């Protein structure tokens, strides 16, 4: 009879709070921030949809929407910062280890959303081919926020080739390439202003420039212009606030991979990176960081079903501020609890099957 595991060690394994981290802390801080922002953006945007358009309340909420929607770029930048500098990892190992860790939770949560909406019959044998096609087709209507996960998944597909490219070109060539990608983003953003269709929107939609920006910001070379980037990000944020409060029709120019969003996110990235965290353990950060991906996947259902329909929480109850804080807090805590359970049960079991097949420990 095997000896039962110590309850404290089991608890530490379950939530990740007792892990020892010997890597840089700032990516963990950024992932935690992005996980919190991804819930905040959908809470605040829900509140914005329930107040009169063009009112002061709406404009202020839209400023917060811009602030929190930076989570999209932050998730991508952190991925680029962590994955692109890695050298010597074989392509087969990358896809069997890292790519699978992104794909499996996506498929699991995709199926759970489909079952929640359409019932268990959606995964009956005769319906599996159609479900497989749906998964390959992109984000479902039941979980529209999955679009970001598909972007990240595609960037993972590109990663081994981008690594090879970055390791075989001079720094000057990389800076030029990144500049071109950012200029394409700018052209794609500003083209509607001149009634012109940008020729290469796919570059912007794929977030490749944001992915490469994360790599650049993580490298030592970014230190030389760190102050300029933070200043540009601060000016971008002020510009966005002025656009929102003083103009109309600004939506096409401030979101997604627009220059102001990229500079703002780069500034946030560097402000957190440049802090001194010392050699400390942050249990809460470790916990949220470990489950940030599943929080991203689960929070939509938690917000719109559990919190709104089951708990009957109104985002405007107790005032907009109180309602948003209450709804976001409940969504975060329930999403975190669900992520802990799912990551350590079904997802862990499926990933263990892949590890056994690939011969990983």
JONORWO-V342041 format. One record per pair of residues at least 12 apart in sequence whose ideal C-beta (glycine too) atoms are under 10 Angstrom apart, sorted by sequence separation. I is the first residue (numbers start at 1). J is the second residue. If there is no record, write none. Layout:
I&J  I&J
//
This chain:
48&60  49&61  86&98  111&123  122&134  138&150  139&151  165&177  186&198  187&199  188&200  189&201  217&229  303&315  314&326  315&327  48&61  114&127  118&131  137&150  185&198  187&200  188&201  216&229  240&253  313&326  314&327  315&328  47&61  48&62  136&150  184&198  187&201  188&202  239&253  240&254  313&327  46&61  83&98  135&150  184&199  185&200  188&203  189&204  239&254  240&255  311&326  44&60  45&61  48&64  82&98  115&131  184&200  185&201  187&203  188&204  213&229  311&327  313&329  44&61  45&62  47&64  48&65  114&131  184&201  187&204  188&205  243&260  313&330  44&62  47&65  184&202  185&203  186&204  236&254  240&258  313&331  44&63  45&64  79&98  181&200  184&203  185&204  307&326  308&327  311&330  44&64  45&65  111&131  114&134  180&200  183&203  184&204  185&205  239&259  240&260  307&327  311&331  43&64  44&65  110&131  114&135  182&203  239&260  240&261  307&328  44&66  181&203  182&204  185&207  236&258  238&260  307&329  308&330  41&64  42&65  44&67  45&68  79&102  111&134  117&140  180&203  181&204  185&208  186&209  236&259  237&260  307&330  308&331  311&334  40&64  41&65  44&68  45&69  107&131  110&134  111&135  117&141  118&142  184&208  185&209  236&260  237&261  239&263  240&264  303&327  306&330  307&331  310&334  40&65  41&66  43&68  44&69  107&132  110&135  117&142  181&206  184&209  185&210  235&260  236&261  239&264  303&328  306&331  41&67  42&68  113&139  114&140  116&142  117&143  183&209  236&262  237&263  238&264  40&67  41&68  42&69  113&140  114&141  115&142  116&143  181&208  182&209  232&259  233&260  236&263  237&264  303&330  304&331  307&334  40&68  41&69  107&135  113&141  114&142  181&209  182&210  185&213  232&260  233&261  235&263  236&264  302&330  303&331  306&334  307&335  39&68  40&69  41&70  42&71  106&135  110&139  113&142  114&143  180&209  181&210  233&262  234&263  235&264  236&265  299&328  302&331  303&332  306&335  37&67  38&68  41&71  110&140  112&142  113&143  178&208  179&209  181&211  182&212  232&262  233&263  234&264  236&266  237&267  301&331  302&332  37&68  38&69  40&71  41&72  112&143  178&209  181&212  182&213  232&263  233&264  236&267  237&268  300&331  302&333  303&334  36&68  37&69  38&70  39&71  103&135  110&142  177&209  181&213  231&263  232&264  233&265  235&267  299&331  302&334  303&335  306&338  37&70  38&71  106&139  110&143  113&146  229&262  230&263  233&266  234&267  298&331  299&332  301&334  302&335  34&68  37&71  38&72  109&143  178&212  229&263  232&266  233&267  301&335  302&336  36&71  37&72  177&212  178&213  228&263  232&267  233&268  299&334  300&335  302&337  34&70  35&71  38&74  110&146  230&266  231&267  233&269  295&331  298&334  299&335  302&338  33&70  34&71  37&74  38&75  106&143  109&146  178&215  229&266  230&267  233&270  234&271  295&332  298&335  299&336  301&338  302&339  33&71  34&72  37&75  174&212  178&216  229&267  230&268  233&271  297&335  298&336  34&73  35&74  110&149  230&269  296&335  298&337  299&338  31&71  34&74  35&75  106&146  109&149  226&266  229&269  230&270  295&335  298&338  299&339  30&71  33&74  34&75  174&215  175&216  226&267  229&270  230&271  294&335  295&336  297&338  298&339  34&76  174&216  229&271  294&336  297&339  31&74  34&77  106&149  227&270  295&338  296&339  30&74  31&75  34&78  105&149  106&150  213&257  222&266  226&270  230&274  288&332  291&335  292&336  294&338  295&339  298&342  30&75  33&78  171&216  174&219  225&270  226&271  291&336  294&339  295&340  297&342  103&149  106&152  162&208  166&212  175&221  210&256  291&337  293&339  294&340  30&77  31&78  102&149  106&153  165&212  174&221  210&257  222&269  223&270  226&273  227&274  291&338  292&339  294&341  30&78  31&79  158&206  171&219  209&257  217&265  222&270  226&274  288&336  291&339  294&342  295&343  29&78  162&211  166&215  207&256  208&257  213&262  217&266  287&336  290&339  291&340  294&343  27&77  28&78  102&152  103&153  158&208  162&212  166&216  171&221  207&257  213&263  216&266  217&267  223&273  290&340  291&341  293&343  297&347  27&78  30&81  31&82  102&153  154&205  155&206  205&256  206&257  210&261  214&265  218&269  222&273  223&274  288&339  291&342  26&78  27&79  30&82  154&206  155&207  159&211  163&215  204&256  205&257  210&262  213&265  214&266  217&269  287&339  291&343  102&155  103&156  154&207  155&208  158&211  162&215  166&219  204&257  209&262  213&266  217&270  287&340  290&343  291&344  294&347  27&81  99&153  102&156  151&205  154&208  203&257  204&258  293&347  26&81  27&82  101&156  151&206  152&207  155&210  156&211  210&265  214&269  218&273  100&156  151&207  155&211  193&249  201&257  210&266  213&269  217&273  24&81  99&156  151&208  154&211  155&212  192&249  24&82  98&156  99&157  147&205  23&82  148&207  151&210  152&211  155&214  193&252  99&159  151&211  192&252  193&253  95&156  98&159  99&160  191&252  192&253  94&156  95&157  98&160  190&252  189&252  190&253  95&159  188&252  189&253  94&159  95&160  189&254  94&160  189&255  93&160  189&256  91&159  92&160  188&256  189&257  190&258  91&160  94&163  188&257  189&258  190&259  89&159  90&160  91&161  188&258  189&259  84&155  89&160  185&256  186&257  189&260  76&148  79&151  83&155  91&163  185&257  186&258  187&259  189&261  72&145  75&148  79&152  83&156  86&159  91&164  184&257  185&258  186&259  189&262  75&149  84&158  86&160  89&163  185&259  186&260  72&147  73&148  76&151  80&155  84&159  88&163  182&257  72&148  75&151  76&152  79&155  83&159  87&163  181&257  183&259  185&261  186&262  71&148  75&152  79&156  83&160  86&163  87&164  182&259  185&262  84&162  85&163  72&151  76&155  80&159  83&162  84&163  87&166  88&167  72&152  79&159  83&163  87&167  182&262  84&165  85&166  182&263  80&162  84&166  85&167  84&167  42&145  41&145  38&145  38&148  80&207  84&211  79&207  80&208  83&211  84&212  80&209  77&207  80&210  81&211  84&214  85&215  76&207  79&210  80&211  83&214  84&215  75&207  76&208  79&211  80&212  81&213  82&214  83&215  84&216  76&209  77&210  80&213  81&214  82&215  85&218  73&207  76&210  77&211  80&214  81&215  84&218  85&219  72&207  75&210  76&211  77&212  79&214  80&215  81&216  84&219  73&209  74&210  76&212  77&213  78&214  79&215  80&216  81&217  82&218  73&210  76&213  77&214  80&217  81&218  72&210  73&211  76&214  77&215  80&218  81&219  75&214  77&216  78&217  73&213  74&214  77&217  78&218  73&214  77&218  152&293  149&293  152&296  149&296  148&296  149&297  146&296  145&296  146&297  145&297  143&297  145&299  146&300  143&298  145&300  144&300  145&301  143&300  142&300  143&301  145&303  142&301  143&304  142&304  70&233  70&237  66&236  67&237  66&237  67&240  63&237  66&240  67&241  66&241  63&240  66&243  62&240  63&241  66&244  62&241  65&244  63&243  60&241  62&243  63&244  76&257  59&241  62&244  63&245  61&244  62&245  72&255  73&256  30&214  60&244  66&250  72&256  73&257  109&293  113&297  117&301  59&244  60&245  66&251  69&254  70&255  72&257  73&258  77&262  109&294  112&297  113&298  116&301  58&244  59&245  65&251  69&255  108&294  112&298  27&214  59&246  69&256  106&293  109&296  110&297  113&300  62&250  66&254  73&261  77&265  81&269  105&293  109&297  113&301  117&305  56&245  62&251  65&254  66&255  72&261  73&262  76&265  77&266  105&294  108&297  109&298  112&301  116&305  65&255  75&265  27&218  70&261  73&264  74&265  77&268  78&269  102&293  105&296  106&297  109&300  26&218  62&254  69&261  70&262  73&265  74&266  77&269  81&273  101&293  105&297  109&301  72&265  73&266  105&298  24&218  54&248  66&260  70&264  71&265  74&268  53&248  66&261  70&265  73&268  74&269  69&265  73&269  67&264  70&267  66&264  70&268  74&272  70&269  67&268  78&289  78&292  75&292  75&293  75&296  71&296  112&338  109&338  109&339  112&342  34&265  37&268  109&342  34&268  105&339  108&342  112&346  30&265  33&268  108&343  33&269  105&342  109&346  30&268  105&343  108&346  109&347  30&269  33&272  108&347  32&272  107&347  105&346  27&269  30&272  104&346  105&347  108&350  26&269  29&272  30&273  104&347  107&350  108&351  26&270  28&272  29&273  104&348  26&271  27&272  105&350  26&272  27&273  29&275  101&347  104&350  105&351  25&272  26&273  104&351  25&273  26&274  29&277  24&273  26&275  28&277  104&353  25&275  32&282  100&350  101&351  104&354  25&276  26&277  100&351  103&354  25&277  32&284  33&285  36&288  24&277  25&278  29&282  32&285  35&288  101&354  25&279  28&282  31&285  32&286  34&288  35&289  38&292  97&351  100&354  25&280  32&287  33&288  34&289  100&355  25&281  29&285  32&288  33&289  35&291  36&292  39&295  43&299  22&279  25&282  28&285  31&288  32&289  35&292  38&295  39&296  42&299  46&303  97&354  100&357  21&279  28&286  31&289  32&290  34&292  35&293  38&296  42&300  46&304  96&354  97&355  100&358  21&280  29&288  30&289  31&290  33&292  35&294  36&295  61&320  96&355  21&281  25&285  28&288  29&289  31&291  32&292  35&295  39&299  43&303  60&320  64&324  68&328  100&360  20&281  21&282  25&286  28&289  31&292  34&295  35&296  38&299  39&300  42&303  96&357  97&358  19&281  27&289  28&290  30&292  31&293  34&296  38&300  42&304  46&308  96&358  18&281  32&295  39&302  57&320  61&324  95&358  96&359  97&360  17&281  19&283  21&285  25&289  28&292  31&295  35&299  39&303  43&307  50&314  96&360  17&282  18&283  21&286  31&296  50&315  51&316  93&358  17&283  20&286  49&315  50&316  92&358  16&283  17&284  19&286  47&314  48&315  93&360  15&283  17&285  18&286  19&287  21&289  47&315  15&284  16&285  17&286  18&287  46&315  47&316  51&320  16&286  17&287  19&289  45&315  46&316  50&320  12&283  15&286  16&287  17&288  19&290  44&315  15&287  16&288  43&315  48&320  14&287  15&288  16&289  17&290  47&320  50&323  12&286  16&290  47&321  15&290  16&291  15&291  44&320  47&323  48&324  46&323  47&324  46&324  43&323  44&324  47&327  43&324  46&327  47&328  43&325  46&328  43&326  44&327  40&324  43&327  44&328  40&325  42&327  43&328  42&328  43&329  40&327  41&328  43&330  39&327  40&328  43&331  39&328  42&331  43&332  39&329  37&328  39&330  40&331  36&328  39&331  40&332  38&331  39&332  38&332  39&333  36&332  39&335  35&332  38&335  39&336  35&335  35&336  35&339  15&336  15&337  16&340  15&340  14&340  14&341  16&343  15&343  16&344  14&343  15&344  14&344  13&344
//
